[in-house]
Every structure is written in C-alpha cells, then in structure tokens.
Amino acid sequence: MLNRHIIVIGASAGGVETLSRLVKLLPAELPAAIFVTVHFPSYGTSLLPQILNRCGTLPALHPHDGDPIEPGRVYVAPPDYHLELHDQHIRLSRGPRENGHRPAIDVLFRSAAQAYNQRAIGVILSGMLDDGTAGLKAIKERGGVAIVQDPQEALFDGMVRSAINNVSVDAVLPISDLAARLVALSQDVIQEEPAMSDNFEKEAKAVAASKADLEQGHHPQTSPSMVTCPDCGGVLWEVKDNGLIRYRCHVGHVYSSDSLVSEQASLVETALWSAVRALEEKAALSRRMAKQAHDQHRSMSEAQFVARAQEAKQQADVVRRVIAEQTKKEG
C-alpha cells in the first residue's frame, strides 16, 4: 500500500505568478515531493526557487544530478536541463529538446509516469501552446492523476485547454481548490497495479527501425514526413498516440503539431529578416560601386549600379511589409 507522493507541475507563460500562488497554499508537512518545469531560455538565470521560498513554507531549490528525492521539497528544473525522475533519484540531462524546450514539461511528466505509475500526480498550469499534454496523457495512462488549472483563471490558457481537449483529466480547478486537492491526494493510500507499456519508447524504437530500414534500402515500417526538424534539420517521422500526433527525428527531438508550427513560423521570420539584411547589403554595396564608377567617370556603370541599389531597396521594403503584415495577423 502506497501513497501518491510525486507531484509534477508544468507551466510556461504566466507560470511564475501562478506557482507562487499555489505554493503559498501548500502546508509545510506535505507528504509529497513537488517537481516543477517552467520554460526558461537556455542562456537565462532562473530565480524561481528564491521566489517560491519567499511565498511558501516548502523549501524550493534547483537540484543536482543524482540528488535523492525527499518529501516536502519543491525541485525546480534549472535552465537548459531536463528534469527527470529515476528510482528515488533526480536526473538532470541535456538530452534533445522537446517542443523546442529544455527543460521540457513532457520529459518531466513522462519520467514520473514511467517511474511512479499510480503514485504520480500531474498538474498543468498557465502557458501557451501544448507542452505537457503528451506527458500528462502518459501519467493518466499509467494510473496517475491528471489535474489542470481552470482555463478561465489561467493567465495564458493554451496549455490547459490542450490538456483538457486531449487527456481524460481528473479535475479542472482554480488554484485555491487545486492546492487543497493536492494535499488530499498526497494523503490517499493506494494499491499499485501493473503499469501499461511505454508508448514513447515504442515511438523511439519505431523511428530507429525505420531509419535502419532506409539505410539498408528496405521499405520502412514508418514513413518519414515531408517536414524537417527545426533543431537539427533531420527528417521528422510522424507518430500517433491515441489521437495525439507528434513529430520525432532520429536523434530524439520531439515536437507536437502546435509546437512544430510555432517553430516553423519562427524559422520563417528568421529567414525573412535574413533576406532583408542580404537585400539591404546588396543595395549598400551597389551604391558604393555607383560612387566608385562616378569618381571614375563611368556614367553607364554608375547608372547600372544605381538601378541595382534601387531594386534591392524596393525588394527589401517588400519583405519588411510581409513581416509586418504577418506580425499583425499573429498579434
């Protein structure tokens, strides 16, 4: 007989404020360990443990690789490291990004599902897009509990609505009720049952087998998609998991449909700005060549370079308008 002593929480935009409110409501004697992944830039510095320490009675910290898991603590994933749970210990890894993030919520949730089955509680809070949906689904499929913040209360409701739409969640609650539910669940006594198989590992093996088939000139088990990985440029395989579609390259980068669209939009914008730079540099160089031709009294060459400069400048202005129009649509 065991209790649900592993609580994993995922948040993104608006998550710091929401987490601060949540930990303030949790008691110091909570018989569970809390693990938090919030999206941070890889190059950034996270002050989230200090913020949470000022808000509540549970000590918060960035763990080290190999630290033992202790109840009554809040472990926060450090920037540029996935936070994973393995056999009563914490693992930090710099494995492939998932949904464009490291740390990624899905990585934490999936490791909790694999290691703790029914003893895991997954919580999705405020955030955009859909990181955490697949991980919450894994927790639910292995007998754990899935809870989502009320989207009417969330500062950004993308992540919570994605979870509600794709996972059979156990509760949708405002933060005040969510805290009370976590306390009650952590005190429940449960009987652990045999776990289901791991779909994510099956995906990895299927992609590896398909890649090997292609290398040998055989027909692959799973056909590669027409899309390339935004991280490494490798081919992405489309894999399906009970209605959820993910895209995975053979080195391990994983994207949901929403995250992949977002990353591709970012790459398109980067390419457009690169085009603006190249065109404006072409115009500048053409003006420089026109000046040189003028000084050498080569009027025909001067006119050609002036025309090239004007054409490049006009093209750059067109691309700038495309970027501005796209930004307006997305806003």
C-alpha positions as CSV (number, residue, x, y, z in Angstrom):
1,M,0.0,0.0,0.0
2,L,1.5,3.3,-1.1
3,N,0.6,7.0,-1.3
4,R,0.7,9.5,-4.2
5,H,3.9,11.2,-3.2
6,I,5.2,12.5,-6.5
7,I,3.6,15.8,-7.8
8,V,4.9,17.1,-11.2
9,I,3.9,20.6,-12.3
10,G,4.3,22.2,-15.7
11,A,3.9,25.9,-16.6
12,S,5.1,28.4,-19.1
13,A,3.9,32.0,-19.7
14,G,2.2,33.3,-16.5
15,G,3.6,30.3,-14.6
16,V,5.7,32.0,-12.1
17,E,2.8,34.1,-10.7
18,T,0.6,31.0,-10.7
19,L,3.1,28.8,-9.0
20,S,3.7,31.5,-6.4
21,R,0.0,31.4,-5.5
22,L,-0.1,27.7,-5.4
23,V,2.9,27.0,-3.1
24,K,1.6,29.7,-0.7
25,L,-1.4,27.5,-0.1
26,L,0.5,24.2,0.5
27,P,1.4,23.1,4.0
28,A,4.9,22.6,5.3
29,E,4.1,19.0,6.3
30,L,3.0,18.0,2.7
31,P,3.9,14.3,2.4
32,A,4.9,14.6,-1.2
33,A,7.8,16.0,-3.3
34,I,7.0,18.6,-5.9
35,F,8.8,18.8,-9.2
36,V,8.4,21.9,-11.4
37,T,9.3,22.6,-15.0
38,V,8.8,26.1,-16.3
39,H,10.1,27.2,-19.7
40,F,13.2,29.3,-19.4
41,P,15.7,30.4,-22.0
42,S,18.7,28.1,-22.2
43,Y,21.1,31.1,-21.5
44,G,19.0,32.6,-18.7
45,T,19.2,32.5,-15.0
46,S,16.3,31.1,-13.0
47,L,15.4,32.8,-9.8
48,L,12.2,30.7,-9.4
49,P,13.5,28.8,-6.2
50,Q,14.1,32.1,-4.5
51,I,10.7,33.5,-5.5
52,L,8.9,30.3,-4.3
53,N,10.9,30.4,-1.0
54,R,9.6,33.8,-0.3
55,C,6.0,32.7,-1.0
56,G,5.5,29.4,0.9
57,T,6.8,27.2,3.6
58,L,8.1,24.4,1.4
59,P,11.8,24.8,0.6
60,A,12.4,25.2,-3.1
61,L,15.7,24.6,-4.9
62,H,17.5,23.7,-8.1
63,P,18.6,20.1,-7.6
64,H,21.8,18.5,-8.7
65,D,22.1,15.4,-10.8
66,G,21.7,12.3,-8.6
67,D,20.1,14.1,-5.6
68,P,17.8,11.8,-3.6
69,I,14.1,12.7,-3.6
70,E,12.8,14.0,-0.3
71,P,9.2,14.8,0.6
72,G,8.2,18.3,1.5
73,R,10.5,20.0,-1.1
74,V,10.0,21.8,-4.4
75,Y,12.5,20.8,-7.0
76,V,12.8,23.3,-9.9
77,A,14.3,22.3,-13.3
78,P,17.3,24.6,-14.0
79,P,17.7,26.3,-17.3
80,D,19.0,24.2,-20.2
81,Y,18.5,20.9,-18.3
82,H,15.7,18.4,-18.5
83,L,14.5,17.3,-15.0
84,E,13.8,13.6,-14.8
85,L,12.9,11.1,-12.1
86,H,14.6,7.8,-11.8
87,D,14.4,5.2,-8.9
88,Q,14.1,7.7,-6.0
89,H,16.7,10.0,-7.5
90,I,16.7,13.1,-9.7
91,R,18.4,13.1,-13.0
92,L,19.4,16.3,-14.9
93,S,20.2,15.8,-18.6
94,R,20.9,17.9,-21.7
95,G,19.0,15.5,-23.9
96,P,17.3,16.6,-27.1
97,R,14.9,19.4,-26.9
98,E,11.2,18.6,-26.9
99,N,8.7,21.1,-28.3
100,G,11.6,23.4,-28.7
101,H,12.3,23.5,-24.9
102,R,14.9,22.3,-22.5
103,P,13.7,21.9,-19.8
104,A,10.5,20.4,-21.3
105,I,7.4,19.6,-19.4
106,D,6.7,16.4,-21.3
107,V,10.1,15.0,-20.3
108,L,9.4,15.5,-16.6
109,F,5.9,14.1,-16.7
110,R,6.9,11.1,-18.8
111,S,9.7,10.2,-16.4
112,A,7.3,10.5,-13.4
113,A,4.8,8.2,-15.2
114,Q,7.4,5.6,-16.0
115,A,9.0,5.6,-12.5
116,Y,5.9,6.0,-10.3
117,N,2.8,4.9,-12.2
118,Q,-0.3,5.5,-9.9
119,R,1.8,7.4,-7.4
120,A,2.3,10.3,-9.7
121,I,0.1,13.4,-9.9
122,G,0.5,15.7,-13.0
123,V,-0.6,19.3,-12.9
124,I,-0.7,21.7,-15.9
125,L,-0.8,25.4,-15.2
126,S,-0.8,28.6,-17.2
127,G,1.1,28.6,-20.5
128,M,0.9,28.8,-24.3
129,L,0.8,26.0,-26.9
130,D,0.7,22.4,-25.7
131,D,3.9,21.2,-24.0
132,G,2.8,18.9,-21.2
133,T,-0.2,17.4,-22.9
134,A,1.6,14.2,-24.0
135,G,3.3,13.9,-20.6
136,L,0.0,14.3,-18.7
137,K,-1.5,11.7,-21.0
138,A,1.3,9.3,-20.1
139,I,0.7,9.9,-16.4
140,K,-3.0,9.2,-16.8
141,E,-2.5,6.1,-18.9
142,R,-0.2,4.6,-16.2
143,G,-2.8,5.1,-13.5
144,G,-1.7,8.5,-12.2
145,V,-3.9,11.6,-11.6
146,A,-4.2,14.4,-14.1
147,I,-5.2,17.9,-12.9
148,V,-5.5,21.1,-14.9
149,Q,-5.8,24.7,-13.8
150,D,-9.2,26.3,-14.7
151,P,-8.6,27.9,-18.1
152,Q,-10.9,30.8,-17.0
153,E,-8.4,31.6,-14.3
154,A,-5.1,30.9,-16.2
155,L,-3.2,34.0,-17.4
156,F,-2.5,32.0,-20.7
157,D,-4.9,29.2,-21.4
158,G,-3.2,27.4,-24.3
159,M,-1.6,24.6,-22.3
160,V,-4.5,23.9,-20.0
161,R,-7.0,23.8,-22.9
162,S,-4.8,21.5,-24.9
163,A,-4.7,19.1,-21.9
164,I,-8.4,19.3,-21.4
165,N,-9.1,18.6,-25.1
166,N,-6.7,15.7,-25.3
167,V,-6.5,14.0,-21.9
168,S,-9.2,12.5,-19.7
169,V,-8.3,14.8,-16.8
170,D,-9.5,14.1,-13.3
171,A,-10.1,17.7,-12.3
172,V,-10.2,21.2,-13.7
173,L,-9.7,23.6,-10.7
174,P,-8.9,27.1,-9.7
175,I,-5.6,27.4,-7.8
176,S,-7.3,27.7,-4.4
177,D,-9.1,24.3,-4.9
178,L,-6.2,22.8,-6.7
179,A,-3.9,23.2,-3.7
180,A,-6.5,21.5,-1.4
181,R,-6.9,18.7,-3.9
182,L,-3.1,18.1,-4.0
183,V,-3.0,17.8,-0.2
184,A,-5.9,15.3,-0.1
185,L,-4.4,13.2,-3.0
186,S,-1.0,13.0,-1.3
187,Q,-2.6,11.6,1.8
188,D,-4.6,8.9,-0.1
189,V,-3.5,5.3,0.3
190,I,-3.4,3.4,-3.0
191,Q,-2.6,-0.1,-4.2
192,E,-0.1,-0.1,-7.1
193,E,-1.2,-2.1,-10.1
194,P,0.9,-3.3,-13.1
195,A,1.8,-0.5,-15.4
196,M,1.0,-0.2,-19.1
197,S,3.6,-0.3,-21.7
198,D,5.5,2.8,-22.6
199,N,4.3,4.3,-25.9
200,F,7.1,6.9,-26.1
201,E,9.8,4.2,-26.0
202,K,7.8,2.3,-28.8
203,E,7.9,5.5,-30.9
204,A,11.7,5.8,-30.4
205,K,12.2,2.2,-31.4
206,A,9.9,2.5,-34.4
207,V,11.8,5.6,-35.7
208,A,15.1,3.9,-35.2
209,A,13.9,0.8,-37.0
210,S,12.6,2.8,-39.9
211,K,15.8,4.7,-40.3
212,A,17.7,1.4,-40.3
213,D,15.4,0.1,-43.0
214,L,16.0,3.1,-45.2
215,E,19.8,2.8,-44.7
216,Q,19.5,-0.8,-46.0
217,G,17.3,0.1,-48.9
218,H,14.2,-1.6,-47.4
219,H,10.7,-0.2,-47.1
220,P,10.5,1.4,-43.6
221,Q,7.9,0.4,-41.0
222,T,7.0,4.1,-40.6
223,S,7.4,6.6,-43.5
224,P,9.2,9.8,-42.9
225,S,7.2,13.0,-43.2
226,M,8.0,15.9,-45.6
227,V,9.0,18.1,-42.7
228,T,12.5,18.6,-41.3
229,C,13.5,19.1,-37.7
230,P,13.8,22.8,-36.7
231,D,16.6,21.9,-34.3
232,C,18.9,19.7,-36.4
233,G,17.5,19.7,-39.9
234,G,16.9,16.0,-39.9
235,V,13.9,14.2,-41.3
236,L,10.9,14.1,-38.9
237,W,8.7,11.0,-38.6
238,E,5.0,11.5,-37.8
239,V,4.0,9.2,-34.9
240,K,0.5,8.9,-33.5
241,D,-0.5,8.1,-29.9
242,N,-4.2,7.6,-29.4
243,G,-5.2,10.7,-31.3
244,L,-2.1,12.8,-30.4
245,I,0.3,13.4,-33.3
246,R,4.0,14.0,-32.6
247,Y,6.9,14.6,-34.9
248,R,10.2,13.0,-34.0
249,C,13.7,13.0,-35.7
250,H,16.1,10.1,-35.3
251,V,18.4,12.0,-32.8
252,G,15.4,12.5,-30.4
253,H,14.0,16.0,-31.0
254,V,10.2,15.8,-30.5
255,Y,7.5,18.2,-31.5
256,S,3.8,18.3,-31.1
257,S,1.8,19.7,-34.0
258,D,1.3,23.1,-32.4
259,S,4.9,23.4,-31.3
260,L,6.2,22.5,-34.7
261,V,4.0,25.1,-36.4
262,S,5.3,27.7,-33.9
263,E,8.9,26.7,-34.5
264,Q,8.5,26.8,-38.3
265,A,6.9,30.3,-38.0
266,S,10.0,31.4,-36.1
267,L,12.3,30.0,-38.7
268,V,10.3,31.7,-41.5
269,E,10.6,35.0,-39.7
270,T,14.4,34.5,-39.3
271,A,14.7,33.6,-43.0
272,L,12.7,36.8,-44.0
273,W,14.9,39.0,-41.8
274,S,18.0,37.4,-43.3
275,A,16.6,38.2,-46.8
276,V,16.1,41.9,-45.7
277,R,19.7,42.0,-44.5
278,A,21.0,40.5,-47.7
279,L,19.0,42.8,-49.9
280,E,19.9,45.9,-47.9
281,E,23.6,44.9,-48.0
282,K,23.2,44.4,-51.8
283,A,21.8,47.9,-52.1
284,A,24.6,49.4,-49.9
285,L,27.3,47.7,-52.0
286,S,25.6,48.8,-55.2
287,R,25.6,52.4,-54.0
288,R,29.3,52.1,-53.1
289,M,30.0,50.7,-56.6
290,A,28.0,53.6,-58.1
291,K,30.1,56.1,-56.2
292,Q,33.3,54.4,-57.4
293,A,32.0,54.5,-61.0
294,H,31.1,58.1,-60.7
295,D,34.6,59.0,-59.4
296,Q,36.0,57.2,-62.4
297,H,33.6,59.0,-64.9
298,R,32.0,55.7,-65.9
299,S,28.4,57.0,-66.3
300,M,26.9,53.9,-67.8
301,S,28.2,51.7,-65.0
302,E,27.1,54.3,-62.4
303,A,23.6,54.2,-63.8
304,Q,23.5,50.4,-63.6
305,F,24.7,50.3,-60.0
306,V,22.2,53.0,-59.0
307,A,19.4,50.9,-60.6
308,R,20.5,47.8,-58.8
309,A,20.6,49.6,-55.5
310,Q,17.1,50.9,-56.0
311,E,15.8,47.5,-57.0
312,A,17.4,45.8,-53.9
313,K,16.0,48.5,-51.7
314,Q,12.5,48.1,-53.1
315,Q,12.7,44.3,-52.6
316,A,13.8,44.8,-49.0
317,D,10.9,47.1,-48.4
318,V,8.5,44.4,-49.8
319,V,9.9,41.8,-47.4
320,R,9.7,44.2,-44.5
321,R,6.0,44.8,-45.3
322,V,5.4,41.0,-45.4
323,I,7.0,40.6,-42.0
324,A,4.9,43.5,-40.6
325,E,1.7,42.0,-42.0
326,Q,2.5,38.6,-40.6
327,T,3.2,40.1,-37.2
328,K,-0.1,42.0,-37.3
329,K,-2.0,38.8,-38.1
330,E,-0.4,36.8,-35.3
331,G,-0.9,39.6,-32.8
